[in-house]
Amino acid sequence: MADVAALAGVSGQTVSRVANNRSNVDEATRERVLSAMKMLGYRPNTAARALATGRFRMIGVVTFDLRAHGNARVLESVVSAVQDTDYSVSVVAVRSHSEQAVREAFDRLSTQAVDGIIVNEPQMLDTAALRLRSDLPIVVVDRDDRHRYPAVGSDDAEGVRAAVTHLLDLGHHTVAHLAGPQDSYPARRRAEAWHRTLKDAGRLTPPVDYGDWSAESGYLIGRQIAERPDVTAVFAANDQMALGLLRALHEAGRPVPDDVSVVGFDNLAESAYFLPPLTTVNQDFEEIGRQSVALLLDQMESAPAEGTAPRGAAAVSVAPRLVVRGSTAPPRA
């Protein structure tokens, strides 16, 4: 640092301000210091910085199966949002859907010197509510309403209402539902919103079919749905299952949307290229990531010196939007 200061013609304190990305340095001086750092190959000593500031500049993320589209997109969006800060990310994936497994992942991240943790919890655990140690700031993505931690999530109910109402407005008498697994918070919320929307509209609610988020489960259940001549519209809880459903309906000679209309949820990048292009609910994963990181950083900045994180029921809901494509149409006369 002394060498950088000498080369740039500034004080060591100014070099420290630039290294810590402080705002109280004019741009010309900042550029001169950065140029000196580059010439000398200077890198801040993160261990020394942590000792001096009490901050490790590291955010931990606890997540479940990264093969699931939602989990992977949330992680991607969190990492992208963190890249706009001077923090790094450490990730631990949880295999067991239990509170103990989440606690172990939480403790593992704690030993890696993180300043706060984001828990991406789409699966229902083996306990009624998640309880974690309270000495670190925590944000839960896609939480259950019973949790006491600040949270960020998509407004599933609003997205489902838009999807089901779209089908009813086209003239369908009711809408069948291809749901996600019963141990999933998003799947449960979407099924509840589907049921509530039909009930509010005074329509019959068909039996629910449960898949596992995969295209294969959508295909296998879709073969059964295709045998029900009364079904003219289906809301699938995600786009992968909708893809399998489209194939099953095609093989059964029930063209989409002429005979059956289909709506998905998530808006995969590939959904616009399904045959036919899929009408679906777009989840703004980028905004979910940005809001999660912002909420966590706000906690970390406002936490007392000893590191006790503020608690509360703060929640951020990110609005989805319906994307209408070629898989929906009025029912046949």
C-alpha positions in Angstrom: 0.0 0.0 0.0 2.9 2.4 0.8 4.4 1.6 -2.7 1.1 2.4 -4.3 0.7 5.7 -2.4 4.3 6.7 -3.3 3.7 6.0 -7.0 0.3 7.7 -7.2 1.5 10.6 -5.1 -1.3 10.2 -2.4 -1.5 9.2 1.2 -1.9 5.6 2.4 -5.4 6.6 3.7 -6.4 7.5 0.1 -5.2 4.2 -1.2 -7.2 2.5 1.5 -10.3 4.4 0.5 -9.9 3.4 -3.1 -9.2 -0.2 -2.2 -12.4 -0.3 -0.1 -14.4 1.4 -2.8 -15.2 4.5 -0.7 -17.0 7.3 -2.4 -15.0 10.2 -0.8 -12.3 10.2 -3.5 -12.4 12.3 -6.6 -12.3 10.4 -9.9 -9.0 11.7 -11.1 -7.3 10.6 -7.9 -9.1 7.3 -8.0 -7.9 6.6 -11.5 -4.4 7.5 -10.6 -4.4 5.1 -7.6 -6.0 2.3 -9.6 -3.4 2.8 -12.3 -0.6 2.5 -9.7 -2.2 -0.6 -8.3 -2.3 -2.2 -11.7 1.3 -1.3 -12.4 2.5 -2.7 -9.1 0.2 -5.8 -9.1 -1.3 -4.7 -5.8 -4.2 -6.7 -4.4 -5.9 -5.9 -1.1 -5.3 -8.4 1.7 -8.8 -9.7 2.4 -7.7 -11.3 5.7 -6.3 -8.0 6.9 -9.3 -6.1 5.7 -11.6 -8.5 7.6 -9.6 -8.0 10.8 -9.8 -4.3 10.4 -13.4 -3.9 9.4 -15.1 -7.1 10.8 -16.4 -7.8 7.3 -15.4 -10.7 5.1 -17.1 -9.4 1.9 -18.6 -12.8 1.4 -22.3 -13.8 1.0 -23.3 -17.4 1.5 -26.1 -19.2 -0.4 -27.9 -22.4 0.8 -29.8 -24.0 -2.1 -31.5 -27.3 -3.0 -31.2 -29.4 -6.1 -29.6 -27.3 -8.8 -31.0 -29.5 -11.5 -34.4 -27.8 -10.9 -34.9 -24.8 -13.1 -36.1 -22.5 -10.4 -33.2 -23.2 -8.0 -30.6 -22.8 -10.7 -32.1 -19.5 -11.9 -32.4 -18.1 -8.4 -28.7 -18.9 -7.8 -27.7 -17.5 -11.1 -29.6 -14.2 -10.4 -28.1 -13.9 -6.9 -24.6 -14.4 -8.3 -25.2 -11.9 -11.0 -26.5 -9.3 -8.4 -23.5 -9.9 -6.1 -21.2 -9.2 -9.1 -22.4 -5.6 -9.0 -21.1 -5.3 -5.4 -17.6 -5.9 -3.9 -18.8 -9.1 -2.3 -18.1 -12.7 -3.4 -20.4 -15.8 -3.2 -20.0 -19.2 -1.5 -22.6 -21.8 -2.2 -23.6 -25.0 -0.4 -26.2 -27.4 -1.9 -28.5 -29.3 0.3 -29.6 -32.8 -0.6 -32.0 -33.7 2.2 -35.2 -31.8 2.6 -34.8 -31.4 6.4 -34.3 -28.6 8.7 -31.2 -30.4 10.1 -29.7 -30.5 6.6 -30.3 -26.7 6.2 -28.8 -26.0 9.6 -25.7 -28.0 8.7 -25.3 -26.1 5.5 -25.8 -22.9 7.4 -23.1 -23.8 9.9 -20.7 -24.9 7.1 -21.1 -21.5 5.5 -20.6 -19.8 8.9 -17.2 -21.4 9.2 -16.2 -20.0 5.8 -16.5 -16.5 7.2 -19.6 -15.1 5.5 -21.3 -11.8 6.4 -24.8 -13.0 5.6 -26.7 -15.9 4.1 -29.4 -16.3 1.5 -31.5 -19.5 1.9 -33.2 -20.6 -1.3 -35.9 -22.8 0.1 -38.5 -24.1 -2.4 -39.0 -27.4 -0.7 -41.2 -28.1 2.3 -39.0 -29.4 5.2 -39.7 -31.9 7.9 -40.6 -29.1 10.4 -43.4 -26.6 10.4 -41.1 -23.6 10.3 -37.4 -23.0 9.6 -35.3 -22.0 12.7 -31.7 -21.0 12.3 -29.2 -19.4 14.6 -29.6 -15.6 14.8 -26.1 -14.2 14.8 -26.0 -13.6 11.0 -28.3 -11.7 8.6 -30.6 -14.1 6.7 -32.9 -13.7 3.7 -35.1 -16.6 2.5 -36.1 -16.9 -1.1 -39.5 -18.3 -1.8 -40.3 -18.9 1.9 -43.3 -20.3 3.5 -45.4 -17.6 5.3 -44.7 -19.1 8.7 -41.0 -18.2 8.5 -39.8 -15.3 10.6 -37.0 -14.2 8.3 -37.0 -11.4 5.7 -37.9 -12.9 2.4 -38.2 -12.4 -1.4 -40.3 -14.3 -3.8 -42.5 -14.3 -6.8 -46.2 -13.5 -6.4 -47.3 -17.0 -7.5 -50.9 -16.3 -6.7 -51.1 -13.3 -9.1 -49.4 -15.3 -11.8 -51.7 -18.2 -11.5 -54.8 -15.9 -11.4 -53.6 -14.3 -14.7 -53.1 -17.7 -16.3 -56.4 -19.3 -15.2 -58.4 -16.1 -15.9 -56.9 -16.0 -19.4 -58.3 -19.4 -20.1 -61.7 -18.7 -18.6 -61.9 -15.5 -20.6 -61.3 -17.4 -23.8 -64.5 -19.4 -23.0 -63.3 -22.5 -21.3 -65.8 -23.8 -18.7 -63.0 -24.8 -16.3 -59.3 -25.5 -16.2 -57.5 -28.7 -15.2 -54.3 -28.5 -13.2 -51.0 -30.4 -13.7 -49.4 -29.6 -10.3 -45.8 -29.8 -9.1 -44.8 -32.1 -6.2 -46.8 -31.8 -3.0 -43.7 -31.1 -0.9 -42.9 -27.9 -2.8 -43.9 -24.5 -1.6 -44.3 -23.0 -5.1 -46.3 -26.0 -6.2 -48.6 -25.8 -3.2 -49.1 -22.0 -3.7 -49.9 -22.4 -7.4 -52.4 -25.3 -6.7 -54.1 -23.2 -4.0 -54.3 -20.2 -6.3 -55.7 -22.3 -9.2 -58.4 -23.7 -6.9 -59.2 -20.2 -5.5 -59.4 -18.6 -8.9 -61.9 -21.3 -10.2 -63.9 -21.1 -7.0 -64.1 -17.3 -7.2 -65.3 -17.6 -10.8 -68.0 -20.1 -9.8 -66.4 -22.9 -11.8 -66.0 -26.6 -11.0 -62.5 -27.7 -9.9 -61.3 -30.9 -11.5 -59.1 -33.4 -9.7 -55.5 -32.3 -9.4 -52.7 -34.3 -11.1 -49.3 -34.2 -9.4 -46.0 -34.3 -11.3 -42.4 -33.8 -10.2 -41.5 -30.8 -12.3 -40.0 -32.9 -15.1 -41.1 -33.2 -18.7 -41.3 -36.9 -18.2 -43.9 -36.6 -15.5 -45.8 -34.1 -17.6 -45.8 -36.6 -20.5 -47.0 -39.6 -18.4 -49.7 -37.6 -16.7 -50.5 -36.0 -20.0 -51.4 -39.3 -21.5 -54.1 -39.7 -18.8 -55.3 -36.2 -19.3 -55.6 -36.8 -23.0 -58.1 -39.6 -22.4 -60.5 -37.1 -20.7 -62.7 -35.6 -23.4 -64.1 -33.0 -21.0 -60.7 -31.4 -20.6 -60.3 -28.3 -22.9 -57.7 -26.3 -20.9 -54.8 -27.2 -18.6 -52.7 -25.0 -16.4 -49.3 -26.7 -15.8 -47.3 -25.6 -12.7 -44.1 -25.3 -14.8 -43.0 -25.2 -18.4 -41.1 -28.6 -18.3 -44.3 -30.4 -17.4 -46.2 -28.4 -20.0 -43.6 -29.6 -22.6 -44.3 -33.3 -21.7 -48.1 -32.6 -21.8 -47.8 -31.0 -25.3 -46.2 -34.2 -26.6 -48.8 -36.5 -24.9 -51.7 -34.5 -26.3 -50.1 -34.5 -29.8 -49.7 -38.3 -29.7 -53.3 -38.7 -28.6 -54.6 -36.7 -31.6 -55.7 -33.8 -29.4 -54.1 -30.8 -31.1 -53.0 -27.7 -29.1 -54.7 -25.3 -29.0 -57.5 -26.4 -31.3 -58.7 -29.2 -28.9 -56.9 -28.4 -25.7 -55.3 -25.1 -24.5 -52.2 -25.3 -22.3 -50.5 -22.6 -20.1 -47.2 -23.1 -18.2 -45.3 -21.3 -15.6 -41.7 -19.9 -15.5 -41.2 -18.8 -19.1 -38.2 -20.9 -20.0 -36.0 -19.5 -22.7 -37.0 -22.5 -24.8 -40.8 -22.0 -24.3 -41.2 -19.6 -27.2 -39.9 -22.4 -29.4 -42.2 -25.2 -28.2 -44.7 -26.5 -30.8 -46.9 -24.6 -30.5 -45.1 -21.7 -28.7 -46.2 -21.9 -25.0 -48.3 -19.4 -23.3 -46.8 -19.1 -19.8 -46.2 -17.0 -16.7 -42.9 -15.2 -16.7 -41.0 -15.2 -13.4 -38.5 -12.3 -13.1 -35.7 -14.3 -11.5 -33.2 -11.4 -12.2 -35.3 -9.1 -10.0 -35.7 -11.8 -7.3 -31.9 -12.1 -7.2 -31.4 -8.3 -7.0 -34.0 -7.9 -4.3 -32.6 -10.8 -2.3 -29.1 -9.3 -2.3 -30.3 -5.8 -1.6 -32.4 -7.0 1.4 -29.4 -8.9 2.7 -27.0 -6.0 2.3 -29.4 -3.7 4.0 -29.5 -6.1 7.0 -25.7 -6.3 7.0 -25.2 -2.6 6.9 -27.8 -1.9 9.6 -26.7 -4.8 11.9 -25.2 -3.8 15.3 -21.4 -4.0 15.6 -21.5 -7.4 17.4 -23.2 -8.9 14.3 -26.7 -9.5 15.6 -28.9 -9.3 12.6 -32.2 -7.4 12.7 -35.3 -9.7 12.5 -38.7 -9.0 11.2 -41.3 -10.1 8.7 -40.0 -7.9 5.8 -41.0 -9.5 2.6 -40.6 -8.4 -1.1 -43.0 -9.8 -3.6 -41.9 -9.7 -7.3 -44.8 -9.5 -9.8 -44.9 -12.1 -12.6 -46.6 -11.5 -16.0 -48.5 -13.6 -18.4 -46.9 -14.1 -21.8 -49.5 -15.1 -24.4 -48.3 -17.3 -27.3 -49.8 -19.9 -29.5 -50.8 -22.7 -27.1 -54.1 -21.1 -26.0 -57.3 -20.4 -28.0 -61.1 -20.5 -27.5 -62.6 -24.0 -27.1 -64.2 -25.6 -30.1 -67.9 -24.8 -30.4 
